[in-house]
Amino acid sequence: MRVLAIGECMAELAPAAELDDYHLGFAGDTFNTAWYLAQIRPDMDVSFFTAVGTDPLSYQMREAFATSGIDSSYVLTVPDSTVGLYMISLENGERSFSYWRAQSAARQLATDPQLLARAMTEVDLIYFSGITLAILDVTSREILLDALRVARASGKVIAFDPNLRPRLWSGTSEMTATIMQGAAVSDIALPSFEDEAEWFGDSDPIATVSRYALARATTIVVKNGADAVHFRHGDMSGVMPVPPLNRVIDTTAAGDSFNAGILAGIAENAPLNDSITLACRLAGAVVQGKGALVPIDPTLFEAVSVKGNENA
């Protein structure tokens, strides 16, 4: 299966071991998912659709795409532009973030409807997020949603992580309304219960499952930190516990890597419970490392893949 992730990748400045020194990396929610998908399934065709500028930092980002095993054929170039940047600060072990993304070229990723449509025709599964929608202006947002609607009608599988980030929106009502528009064009919804409870008022994960089912998503997997995963696939619903971990070092990209596990299982036509098992195993490995992109040994996940294919 060919997978296309759509969204923003940002330059990341993370504290290094030396005092007052920072390490430059690249990360972003949909890019992180694509990156993990390419690591655990190196034989899978994974592409990333975004826009970058023409400055040295943008070229470094392109190089990062090339070395990650992700196809960057659909990366737009915006003249005289750059990429978004965020910096991680640590105080007593707690992380905080500062963002500079107003001039991010990714805000213009939907300005070429023809390229967007062509990219979608050449893949089988398309993945986007609430952040993808949030960084776009209203016109670009409608272009993307229309393209996704057409792609779904033509038989493409659309996957969506709501990834609610209030400060990227003009207000709560715009955020919640647009998130449900994204859900309405999607087959697969991958929400996080903590966010859904805070911004949609869901009383429990079952309420989250029901709301996305009403939006016509056919597969819903609700992440809930270390608590059980609630899911629905067609007429089947259930709950799966999350295996306990002895230690957690850094939860950055836990949800993004979990999503990669779900998409990997779906791409291999594995039963959903096996996909959730894979997702939990991957996220569990990621939170025991530092940063958004943690090196992964793909052989650790082969057993889940084989199990899924045997039960398919």
Phi and psi in degrees as GROMACS dihedral restraints (atoms count N, CA, C in turn):
[ dihedral_restraints ]
;  ai    aj    ak    al  type     phi  dphi    fc
    3     4     5     6     1   -97.3    20    10
    4     5     6     7     1   130.6    20    10
    6     7     8     9     1  -118.1    20    10
    7     8     9    10     1   135.6    20    10
    9    10    11    12     1  -121.2    20    10
   10    11    12    13     1   119.8    20    10
   12    13    14    15     1  -100.7    20    10
   13    14    15    16     1   138.3    20    10
   15    16    17    18     1  -122.0    20    10
   16    17    18    19     1   129.1    20    10
   18    19    20    21     1   162.6    20    10
   19    20    21    22     1  -156.0    20    10
   21    22    23    24     1  -111.3    20    10
   22    23    24    25     1   133.2    20    10
   24    25    26    27     1  -109.1    20    10
   25    26    27    28     1   137.6    20    10
   27    28    29    30     1  -120.3    20    10
   28    29    30    31     1   156.0    20    10
   30    31    32    33     1   -75.0    20    10
   31    32    33    34     1   137.0    20    10
   33    34    35    36     1  -119.0    20    10
   34    35    36    37     1   126.8    20    10
   36    37    38    39     1  -105.6    20    10
   37    38    39    40     1   110.4    20    10
   39    40    41    42     1  -115.0    20    10
   40    41    42    43     1   142.4    20    10
   42    43    44    45     1   -57.8    20    10
   43    44    45    46     1   132.4    20    10
   45    46    47    48     1   -92.8    20    10
   46    47    48    49     1  -179.2    20    10
   48    49    50    51     1   -65.4    20    10
   49    50    51    52     1   -34.5    20    10
   51    52    53    54     1   -78.0    20    10
   52    53    54    55     1   143.7    20    10
   54    55    56    57     1   -61.2    20    10
   55    56    57    58     1   136.4    20    10
   57    58    59    60     1    61.1    20    10
   58    59    60    61     1    24.9    20    10
   60    61    62    63     1  -117.1    20    10
   61    62    63    64     1   145.8    20    10
   63    64    65    66     1  -128.1    20    10
   64    65    66    67     1   148.6    20    10
   66    67    68    69     1  -105.0    20    10
   67    68    69    70     1   132.8    20    10
   69    70    71    72     1   -90.0    20    10
   70    71    72    73     1   126.6    20    10
   72    73    74    75     1  -140.1    20    10
   73    74    75    76     1  -174.0    20    10
   75    76    77    78     1  -136.4    20    10
   76    77    78    79     1   133.7    20    10
   78    79    80    81     1  -159.6    20    10
   79    80    81    82     1   167.3    20    10
   81    82    83    84     1   169.5    20    10
   82    83    84    85     1   150.4    20    10
   84    85    86    87     1   -55.2    20    10
   85    86    87    88     1   -55.1    20    10
   87    88    89    90     1   -72.1    20    10
   88    89    90    91     1   -32.1    20    10
   90    91    92    93     1   -64.9    20    10
   91    92    93    94     1   -41.5    20    10
   93    94    95    96     1   -58.2    20    10
   94    95    96    97     1   -44.3    20    10
   96    97    98    99     1   -62.5    20    10
   97    98    99   100     1   -44.9    20    10
   99   100   101   102     1   -61.2    20    10
  100   101   102   103     1   -40.4    20    10
  102   103   104   105     1   -62.9    20    10
  103   104   105   106     1   -47.0    20    10
  105   106   107   108     1   -67.0    20    10
  106   107   108   109     1   -37.3    20    10
  108   109   110   111     1   -61.2    20    10
  109   110   111   112     1   -43.0    20    10
  111   112   113   114     1   -67.3    20    10
  112   113   114   115     1   -30.2    20    10
  114   115   116   117     1   -73.4    20    10
  115   116   117   118     1   -44.8    20    10
  117   118   119   120     1   -85.1    20    10
  118   119   120   121     1   -17.8    20    10
  120   121   122   123     1  -131.7    20    10
  121   122   123   124     1    69.9    20    10
  123   124   125   126     1   -62.6    20    10
  124   125   126   127     1   -16.9    20    10
  126   127   128   129     1   -86.5    20    10
  127   128   129   130     1    -1.6    20    10
  129   130   131   132     1   -89.1    20    10
  130   131   132   133     1   145.1    20    10
  132   133   134   135     1   -87.0    20    10
  133   134   135   136     1   103.6    20    10
  135   136   137   138     1  -115.0    20    10
  136   137   138   139     1   126.0    20    10
  138   139   140   141     1  -120.3    20    10
  139   140   141   142     1   156.5    20    10
  141   142   143   144     1  -126.9    20    10
  142   143   144   145     1   130.4    20    10
  144   145   146   147     1  -109.6    20    10
  145   146   147   148     1   116.9    20    10
  147   148   149   150     1  -157.3    20    10
  148   149   150   151     1  -169.1    20    10
  150   151   152   153     1  -137.0    20    10
  151   152   153   154     1   140.6    20    10
  153   154   155   156     1  -129.8    20    10
  154   155   156   157     1   171.4    20    10
  156   157   158   159     1   -94.5    20    10
  157   158   159   160     1  -155.9    20    10
  159   160   161   162     1  -121.1    20    10
  160   161   162   163     1    14.0    20    10
  162   163   164   165     1   -90.7    20    10
  163   164   165   166     1   169.2    20    10
  165   166   167   168     1   -55.6    20    10
  166   167   168   169     1   -37.0    20    10
  168   169   170   171     1   -64.7    20    10
  169   170   171   172     1   -38.0    20    10
  171   172   173   174     1   -63.9    20    10
  172   173   174   175     1   -39.7    20    10
  174   175   176   177     1   -68.1    20    10
  175   176   177   178     1   -35.8    20    10
  177   178   179   180     1   -63.5    20    10
  178   179   180   181     1   -38.1    20    10
  180   181   182   183     1   -64.3    20    10
  181   182   183   184     1   -42.3    20    10
  183   184   185   186     1   -59.1    20    10
  184   185   186   187     1   -40.9    20    10
  186   187   188   189     1   -63.4    20    10
  187   188   189   190     1   -37.6    20    10
  189   190   191   192     1   -63.9    20    10
  190   191   192   193     1   -39.3    20    10
  192   193   194   195     1   -59.8    20    10
  193   194   195   196     1   -46.0    20    10
  195   196   197   198     1   -62.8    20    10
  196   197   198   199     1   -36.6    20    10
  198   199   200   201     1   -85.3    20    10
  199   200   201   202     1    -6.3    20    10
  201   202   203   204     1   -92.5    20    10
  202   203   204   205     1    -6.4    20    10
  204   205   206   207     1    84.7    20    10
  205   206   207   208     1    11.3    20    10
  207   208   209   210     1  -101.3    20    10
  208   209   210   211     1   131.1    20    10
  210   211   212   213     1   -72.1    20    10
  211   212   213   214     1   127.1    20    10
  213   214   215   216     1  -110.6    20    10
  214   215   216   217     1    25.5    20    10
  216   217   218   219     1   -60.7    20    10
  217   218   219   220     1   -24.6    20    10
  219   220   221   222     1  -103.4    20    10
  220   221   222   223     1    23.4    20    10
  222   223   224   225     1   -89.0    20    10
  223   224   225   226     1   116.6    20    10
  225   226   227   228     1   -78.5    20    10
  226   227   228   229     1   150.6    20    10
  228   229   230   231     1  -111.0    20    10
  229   230   231   232     1   124.5    20    10
  231   232   233   234     1  -107.0    20    10
  232   233   234   235     1   111.8    20    10
  234   235   236   237     1   -57.0    20    10
  235   236   237   238     1   145.2    20    10
  237   238   239   240     1    55.7    20    10
  238   239   240   241     1    36.0    20    10
  240   241   242   243     1  -129.2    20    10
  241   242   243   244     1   177.7    20    10
  243   244   245   246     1  -141.4    20    10
  244   245   246   247     1  -167.2    20    10
  246   247   248   249     1  -113.7    20    10
  247   248   249   250     1   162.1    20    10
  249   250   251   252     1   -69.3    20    10
  250   251   252   253     1   157.2    20    10
  252   253   254   255     1  -136.2    20    10
  253   254   255   256     1   140.0    20    10
  255   256   257   258     1  -137.1    20    10
  256   257   258   259     1   151.6    20    10
  258   259   260   261     1  -122.3    20    10
  259   260   261   262     1   135.2    20    10
  261   262   263   264     1   -97.5    20    10
  262   263   264   265     1   130.5    20    10
  264   265   266   267     1  -115.6    20    10
  265   266   267   268     1   143.2    20    10
  267   268   269   270     1  -118.6    20    10
  268   269   270   271     1   133.0    20    10
  270   271   272   273     1  -143.1    20    10
  271   272   273   274     1   114.2    20    10
  273   274   275   276     1    55.3    20    10
  274   275   276   277     1    38.0    20    10
  276   277   278   279     1    83.8    20    10
  277   278   279   280     1    -7.4    20    10
  279   280   281   282     1   -94.1    20    10
  280   281   282   283     1   139.2    20    10
  282   283   284   285     1   -97.7    20    10
  283   284   285   286     1   140.7    20    10
  285   286   287   288     1  -134.6    20    10
  286   287   288   289     1   161.1    20    10
  288   289   290   291     1  -128.9    20    10
  289   290   291   292     1   140.3    20    10
  291   292   293   294     1  -119.4    20    10
  292   293   294   295     1   134.2    20    10
  294   295   296   297     1  -118.7    20    10
  295   296   297   298     1   144.4    20    10
  297   298   299   300     1  -134.5    20    10
  298   299   300   301     1    96.5    20    10
  300   301   302   303     1  -133.7    20    10
  301   302   303   304     1     6.6    20    10
  303   304   305   306     1   -60.0    20    10
  304   305   306   307     1   -34.1    20    10
  306   307   308   309     1   -98.3    20    10
  307   308   309   310     1    14.5    20    10
  309   310   311   312     1   -63.4    20    10
  310   311   312   313     1   127.6    20    10
  312   313   314   315     1   -62.8    20    10
  313   314   315   316     1   -25.2    20    10
  315   316   317   318     1   -61.1    20    10
  316   317   318   319     1   -20.6    20    10
  318   319   320   321     1   -63.6    20    10
  319   320   321   322     1   -14.3    20    10
  321   322   323   324     1  -109.9    20    10
  322   323   324   325     1    20.0    20    10
  324   325   326   327     1   -66.3    20    10
  325   326   327   328     1   -20.7    20    10
  327   328   329   330     1  -104.3    20    10
  328   329   330   331     1    20.0    20    10
  330   331   332   333     1   -82.1    20    10
  331   332   333   334     1    -7.6    20    10
  333   334   335   336     1  -119.4    20    10
  334   335   336   337     1    84.2    20    10
  336   337   338   339     1   -58.2    20    10
  337   338   339   340     1   -33.8    20    10
  339   340   341   342     1   -65.6    20    10
  340   341   342   343     1   -45.5    20    10
  342   343   344   345     1   -64.4    20    10
  343   344   345   346     1   -40.6    20    10
  345   346   347   348     1   -60.0    20    10
  346   347   348   349     1   -46.9    20    10
  348   349   350   351     1   -65.0    20    10
  349   350   351   352     1   -41.5    20    10
  351   352   353   354     1   -64.9    20    10
  352   353   354   355     1   -41.3    20    10
  354   355   356   357     1   -59.9    20    10
  355   356   357   358     1   -40.7    20    10
  357   358   359   360     1   -69.9    20    10
  358   359   360   361     1   -31.2    20    10
  360   361   362   363     1   -70.7    20    10
  361   362   363   364     1   -20.6    20    10
  363   364   365   366     1   -96.7    20    10
  364   365   366   367     1     6.4    20    10
  366   367   368   369     1  -129.4    20    10
  367   368   369   370     1   173.7    20    10
  369   370   371   372     1  -107.0    20    10
  370   371   372   373     1   -34.2    20    10
  372   373   374   375     1  -129.5    20    10
  373   374   375   376     1   134.2    20    10
  375   376   377   378     1  -121.3    20    10
  376   377   378   379     1   130.5    20    10
  378   379   380   381     1  -122.9    20    10
  379   380   381   382     1   131.0    20    10
  381   382   383   384     1  -144.5    20    10
  382   383   384   385     1   179.0    20    10
  384   385   386   387     1  -144.0    20    10
  385   386   387   388     1   174.3    20    10
  387   388   389   390     1   -64.0    20    10
  388   389   390   391     1   -30.1    20    10
  390   391   392   393     1   -69.3    20    10
  391   392   393   394     1   -38.1    20    10
  393   394   395   396     1   -53.9    20    10
  394   395   396   397     1   -45.5    20    10
  396   397   398   399     1   -70.2    20    10
  397   398   399   400     1   -38.4    20    10
  399   400   401   402     1   -66.8    20    10
  400   401   402   403     1   -32.9    20    10
  402   403   404   405     1   -80.0    20    10
  403   404   405   406     1   -10.5    20    10
  405   406   407   408     1   -92.1    20    10
  406   407   408   409     1   151.6    20    10
  408   409   410   411     1   -75.0    20    10
  409   410   411   412     1   172.5    20    10
  411   412   413   414     1   -59.9    20    10
  412   413   414   415     1   -43.2    20    10
  414   415   416   417     1   -63.9    20    10
  415   416   417   418     1   -46.9    20    10
  417   418   419   420     1   -64.3    20    10
  418   419   420   421     1   -35.9    20    10
  420   421   422   423     1   -61.9    20    10
  421   422   423   424     1   -43.2    20    10
  423   424   425   426     1   -67.0    20    10
  424   425   426   427     1   -37.0    20    10
  426   427   428   429     1   -60.1    20    10
  427   428   429   430     1   -45.8    20    10
  429   430   431   432     1   -65.2    20    10
  430   431   432   433     1   -45.9    20    10
  432   433   434   435     1   -63.5    20    10
  433   434   435   436     1   -39.8    20    10
  435   436   437   438     1   -62.5    20    10
  436   437   438   439     1   -42.7    20    10
  438   439   440   441     1   -64.1    20    10
  439   440   441   442     1   -39.4    20    10
  441   442   443   444     1   -67.5    20    10
  442   443   444   445     1   -38.3    20    10
  444   445   446   447     1   -62.1    20    10
  445   446   447   448     1   -44.4    20    10
  447   448   449   450     1   -65.2    20    10
  448   449   450   451     1   -42.7    20    10
  450   451   452   453     1   -62.6    20    10
  451   452   453   454     1   -41.9    20    10
  453   454   455   456     1   -64.4    20    10
  454   455   456   457     1   -41.5    20    10
  456   457   458   459     1   -63.4    20    10
  457   458   459   460     1   -27.1    20    10
  459   460   461   462     1   -86.8    20    10
  460   461   462   463     1     0.1    20    10
  462   463   464   465     1   107.5    20    10
  463   464   465   466     1     1.0    20    10
  465   466   467   468     1   -73.9    20    10
  466   467   468   469     1   148.7    20    10
  468   469   470   471     1   -92.2    20    10
  469   470   471   472     1   126.9    20    10
  471   472   473   474     1  -110.9    20    10
  472   473   474   475     1   126.0    20    10
  474   475   476   477     1  -117.5    20    10
  475   476   477   478     1   142.4    20    10
  477   478   479   480     1  -141.7    20    10
  478   479   480   481     1   126.6    20    10
  480   481   482   483     1  -106.5    20    10
  481   482   483   484     1   114.9    20    10
  483   484   485   486     1   -57.5    20    10
  484   485   486   487     1   -36.0    20    10
  486   487   488   489     1    37.8    20    10
  487   488   489   490     1    67.9    20    10
  489   490   491   492     1   -70.4    20    10
  490   491   492   493     1   120.1    20    10
  492   493   494   495     1  -131.0    20    10
  493   494   495   496     1    88.9    20    10
  495   496   497   498     1   -53.6    20    10
  496   497   498   499     1   -35.9    20    10
  498   499   500   501     1   -71.1    20    10
  499   500   501   502     1    -9.4    20    10
  501   502   503   504     1   -86.8    20    10
  502   503   504   505     1    -6.9    20    10
  504   505   506   507     1  -113.0    20    10
  505   506   507   508     1   159.4    20    10
  507   508   509   510     1   -72.9    20    10
  508   509   510   511     1   -22.5    20    10
  510   511   512   513     1  -174.7    20    10
  511   512   513   514     1   167.2    20    10
  513   514   515   516     1   -62.8    20    10
  514   515   516   517     1   -40.6    20    10
  516   517   518   519     1   -64.6    20    10
  517   518   519   520     1   -39.9    20    10
  519   520   521   522     1   -63.8    20    10
  520   521   522   523     1   -42.8    20    10
  522   523   524   525     1   -62.0    20    10
  523   524   525   526     1   -53.1    20    10
  525   526   527   528     1   -65.8    20    10
  526   527   528   529     1   -38.6    20    10
  528   529   530   531     1   -65.0    20    10
  529   530   531   532     1   -43.4    20    10
  531   532   533   534     1   -70.8    20    10
  532   533   534   535     1   -36.7    20    10
  534   535   536   537     1   -59.4    20    10
  535   536   537   538     1   -41.5    20    10
  537   538   539   540     1   -73.2    20    10
  538   539   540   541     1   -25.2    20    10
  540   541   542   543     1   -66.0    20    10
  541   542   543   544     1   -40.2    20    10
  543   544   545   546     1   -63.1    20    10
  544   545   546   547     1   -41.6    20    10
  546   547   548   549     1   -63.0    20    10
  547   548   549   550     1   -35.0    20    10
  549   550   551   552     1   -68.1    20    10
  550   551   552   553     1   -18.3    20    10
  552   553   554   555     1  -103.5    20    10
  553   554   555   556     1    10.3    20    10
  555   556   557   558     1  -114.3    20    10
  556   557   558   559     1   146.3    20    10
  558   559   560   561     1   -87.3    20    10
  559   560   561   562     1   -35.2    20    10
  561   562   563   564     1  -120.7    20    10
  562   563   564   565     1   127.3    20    10
  564   565   566   567     1  -117.8    20    10
  565   566   567   568     1   134.0    20    10
  567   568   569   570     1  -127.3    20    10
  568   569   570   571     1    61.9    20    10
  570   571   572   573     1   -77.4    20    10
  571   572   573   574     1   163.6    20    10
  573   574   575   576     1  -109.5    20    10
  574   575   576   577     1   125.8    20    10
  576   577   578   579     1   -61.3    20    10
  577   578   579   580     1   -39.7    20    10
  579   580   581   582     1   -56.2    20    10
  580   581   582   583     1   -45.3    20    10
  582   583   584   585     1   -67.3    20    10
  583   584   585   586     1   -42.3    20    10
  585   586   587   588     1   -65.5    20    10
  586   587   588   589     1   -37.9    20    10
  588   589   590   591     1   -66.2    20    10
  589   590   591   592     1   -40.0    20    10
  591   592   593   594     1   -70.8    20    10
  592   593   594   595     1   -41.2    20    10
  594   595   596   597     1  -103.6    20    10
  595   596   597   598     1   -19.1    20    10
  597   598   599   600     1  -112.8    20    10
  598   599   600   601     1    -8.1    20    10
  600   601   602   603     1    75.9    20    10
  601   602   603   604     1    22.7    20    10
  603   604   605   606     1   -64.9    20    10
  604   605   606   607     1   133.9    20    10
  606   607   608   609     1   -79.2    20    10
  607   608   609   610     1   -27.8    20    10
  609   610   611   612     1  -159.8    20    10
  610   611   612   613     1   170.0    20    10
  612   613   614   615     1   -60.1    20    10
  613   614   615   616     1   -28.0    20    10
  615   616   617   618     1   -64.0    20    10
  616   617   618   619     1   -37.5    20    10
  618   619   620   621     1   -64.5    20    10
  619   620   621   622     1   -36.9    20    10
  621   622   623   624     1   -65.1    20    10
  622   623   624   625     1   -45.4    20    10
  624   625   626   627     1   -57.1    20    10
  625   626   627   628     1   -46.4    20    10
  627   628   629   630     1   -63.8    20    10
  628   629   630   631     1   -40.0    20    10
  630   631   632   633     1   -66.0    20    10
  631   632   633   634     1   -40.9    20    10
  633   634   635   636     1   -74.1    20    10
  634   635   636   637     1   -27.9    20    10
  636   637   638   639     1   -66.5    20    10
  637   638   639   640     1   -38.6    20    10
  639   640   641   642     1   -64.5    20    10
  640   641   642   643     1   -27.0    20    10
  642   643   644   645     1   -79.1    20    10
  643   644   645   646     1    -1.1    20    10
  645   646   647   648     1    83.4    20    10
  646   647   648   649     1    20.8    20    10
  648   649   650   651     1   -75.3    20    10
  649   650   651   652     1   137.6    20    10
  651   652   653   654     1   -97.8    20    10
  652   653   654   655     1   -18.7    20    10
  654   655   656   657     1  -129.0    20    10
  655   656   657   658     1   121.1    20    10
  657   658   659   660     1  -127.8    20    10
  658   659   660   661     1   128.4    20    10
  660   661   662   663     1  -127.1    20    10
  661   662   663   664     1   116.6    20    10
  663   664   665   666     1  -100.5    20    10
  664   665   666   667     1   113.2    20    10
  666   667   668   669     1   -76.5    20    10
  667   668   669   670     1   146.9    20    10
  669   670   671   672     1  -149.9    20    10
  670   671   672   673     1    49.3    20    10
  672   673   674   675     1    60.2    20    10
  673   674   675   676     1  -129.7    20    10
  675   676   677   678     1   -84.1    20    10
  676   677   678   679     1    -4.9    20    10
  678   679   680   681     1   -83.1    20    10
  679   680   681   682     1   172.0    20    10
  681   682   683   684     1   -61.1    20    10
  682   683   684   685     1   148.3    20    10
  684   685   686   687     1   -88.0    20    10
  685   686   687   688     1   128.5    20    10
  687   688   689   690     1  -101.6    20    10
  688   689   690   691     1   140.7    20    10
  690   691   692   693     1  -144.8    20    10
  691   692   693   694     1   160.3    20    10
  693   694   695   696     1  -145.1    20    10
  694   695   696   697     1   134.4    20    10
  696   697   698   699     1  -137.3    20    10
  697   698   699   700     1   104.5    20    10
  699   700   701   702     1    64.3    20    10
  700   701   702   703     1  -124.6    20    10
  702   703   704   705     1   -91.0    20    10
  703   704   705   706     1    -2.2    20    10
  705   706   707   708     1   -96.7    20    10
  706   707   708   709     1   134.3    20    10
  708   709   710   711     1  -136.7    20    10
  709   710   711   712     1   160.3    20    10
  711   712   713   714     1  -176.1    20    10
  712   713   714   715     1  -176.7    20    10
  714   715   716   717     1  -134.1    20    10
  715   716   717   718     1   136.3    20    10
  717   718   719   720     1  -128.1    20    10
  718   719   720   721     1   130.3    20    10
  720   721   722   723     1   -70.3    20    10
  721   722   723   724     1   153.1    20    10
  723   724   725   726     1   -95.3    20    10
  724   725   726   727     1   124.8    20    10
  726   727   728   729     1   -57.3    20    10
  727   728   729   730     1   134.7    20    10
  729   730   731   732     1   -68.7    20    10
  730   731   732   733     1   151.4    20    10
  732   733   734   735     1  -115.6    20    10
  733   734   735   736     1   144.9    20    10
  735   736   737   738     1   -73.2    20    10
  736   737   738   739     1   -28.9    20    10
  738   739   740   741     1  -151.9    20    10
  739   740   741   742     1   151.6    20    10
  741   742   743   744     1  -131.7    20    10
  742   743   744   745     1   120.0    20    10
  744   745   746   747     1   -95.4    20    10
  745   746   747   748     1   -43.4    20    10
  747   748   749   750     1  -156.6    20    10
  748   749   750   751     1   119.8    20    10
  750   751   752   753     1   -87.9    20    10
  751   752   753   754     1     3.5    20    10
  753   754   755   756     1   -55.5    20    10
  754   755   756   757     1   131.4    20    10
  756   757   758   759     1    68.1    20    10
  757   758   759   760     1    15.2    20    10
  759   760   761   762     1   -59.9    20    10
  760   761   762   763     1   -47.9    20    10
  762   763   764   765     1   -67.8    20    10
  763   764   765   766     1   -37.3    20    10
  765   766   767   768     1   -64.4    20    10
  766   767   768   769     1   -42.3    20    10
  768   769   770   771     1   -70.9    20    10
  769   770   771   772     1   -36.5    20    10
  771   772   773   774     1   -57.1    20    10
  772   773   774   775     1   -45.9    20    10
  774   775   776   777     1   -59.5    20    10
  775   776   777   778     1   -37.5    20    10
  777   778   779   780     1   -61.6    20    10
  778   779   780   781     1   -39.7    20    10
  780   781   782   783     1   -64.1    20    10
  781   782   783   784     1   -41.2    20    10
  783   784   785   786     1   -62.9    20    10
  784   785   786   787     1   -46.8    20    10
  786   787   788   789     1   -66.1    20    10
  787   788   789   790     1   -36.3    20    10
  789   790   791   792     1   -62.3    20    10
  790   791   792   793     1   -43.4    20    10
  792   793   794   795     1   -65.7    20    10
  793   794   795   796     1   -43.4    20    10
  795   796   797   798     1   -63.8    20    10
  796   797   798   799     1   -39.8    20    10
  798   799   800   801     1   -62.7    20    10
  799   800   801   802     1   -27.8    20    10
  801   802   803   804     1   -96.1    20    10
  802   803   804   805     1     8.7    20    10
  804   805   806   807     1    60.8    20    10
  805   806   807   808     1    32.3    20    10
  807   808   809   810     1   -79.1    20    10
  808   809   810   811     1   152.6    20    10
  810   811   812   813     1   -57.8    20    10
  811   812   813   814     1   148.8    20    10
  813   814   815   816     1   -61.6    20    10
  814   815   816   817     1   -36.5    20    10
  816   817   818   819     1   -64.3    20    10
  817   818   819   820     1   -33.6    20    10
  819   820   821   822     1   -70.5    20    10
  820   821   822   823     1   -35.3    20    10
  822   823   824   825     1   -65.0    20    10
  823   824   825   826     1   -39.2    20    10
  825   826   827   828     1   -66.6    20    10
  826   827   828   829     1   -39.2    20    10
  828   829   830   831     1   -59.1    20    10
  829   830   831   832     1   -46.3    20    10
  831   832   833   834     1   -61.4    20    10
  832   833   834   835     1   -43.5    20    10
  834   835   836   837     1   -62.2    20    10
  835   836   837   838     1   -43.4    20    10
  837   838   839   840     1   -65.3    20    10
  838   839   840   841     1   -40.2    20    10
  840   841   842   843     1   -64.6    20    10
  841   842   843   844     1   -42.3    20    10
  843   844   845   846     1   -67.2    20    10
  844   845   846   847     1   -49.0    20    10
  846   847   848   849     1   -61.4    20    10
  847   848   849   850     1   -36.4    20    10
  849   850   851   852     1   -63.3    20    10
  850   851   852   853     1   -36.0    20    10
  852   853   854   855     1   -71.0    20    10
  853   854   855   856     1   -37.8    20    10
  855   856   857   858     1   -67.8    20    10
  856   857   858   859     1   -40.8    20    10
  858   859   860   861     1   -73.0    20    10
  859   860   861   862     1    -5.8    20    10
  861   862   863   864     1   -96.4    20    10
  862   863   864   865     1     7.6    20    10
  864   865   866   867     1  -120.2    20    10
  865   866   867   868     1  -179.1    20    10
  867   868   869   870     1  -108.9    20    10
  868   869   870   871     1   139.3    20    10
  870   871   872   873     1    92.3    20    10
  871   872   873   874     1   177.3    20    10
  873   874   875   876     1   -75.1    20    10
  874   875   876   877     1   -35.7    20    10
  876   877   878   879     1  -115.3    20    10
  877   878   879   880     1   104.3    20    10
  879   880   881   882     1  -104.9    20    10
  880   881   882   883     1   126.1    20    10
  882   883   884   885     1   -53.9    20    10
  883   884   885   886     1   134.1    20    10
  885   886   887   888     1  -123.3    20    10
  886   887   888   889     1   137.1    20    10
  888   889   890   891     1   -89.4    20    10
  889   890   891   892     1   109.4    20    10
  891   892   893   894     1   -62.4    20    10
  892   893   894   895     1   -23.3    20    10
  894   895   896   897     1   -67.0    20    10
  895   896   897   898     1   -21.8    20    10
  897   898   899   900     1   -67.7    20    10
  898   899   900   901     1   -15.1    20    10
  900   901   902   903     1  -113.6    20    10
  901   902   903   904     1     5.4    20    10
  903   904   905   906     1   -67.3    20    10
  904   905   906   907     1   -36.7    20    10
  906   907   908   909     1   -62.0    20    10
  907   908   909   910     1   -39.7    20    10
  909   910   911   912     1   -65.4    20    10
  910   911   912   913     1   -40.1    20    10
  912   913   914   915     1   -63.4    20    10
  913   914   915   916     1   -44.6    20    10
  915   916   917   918     1   -63.0    20    10
  916   917   918   919     1   -43.5    20    10
  918   919   920   921     1   -58.2    20    10
  919   920   921   922     1   -44.1    20    10
  921   922   923   924     1   -62.4    20    10
  922   923   924   925     1   -43.5    20    10
  924   925   926   927     1   -67.6    20    10
  925   926   927   928     1   -34.1    20    10
  927   928   929   930     1   -68.3    20    10
  928   929   930   931     1   -32.0    20    10
  930   931   932   933     1   -90.0    20    10
  931   932   933   934     1    -8.9    20    10
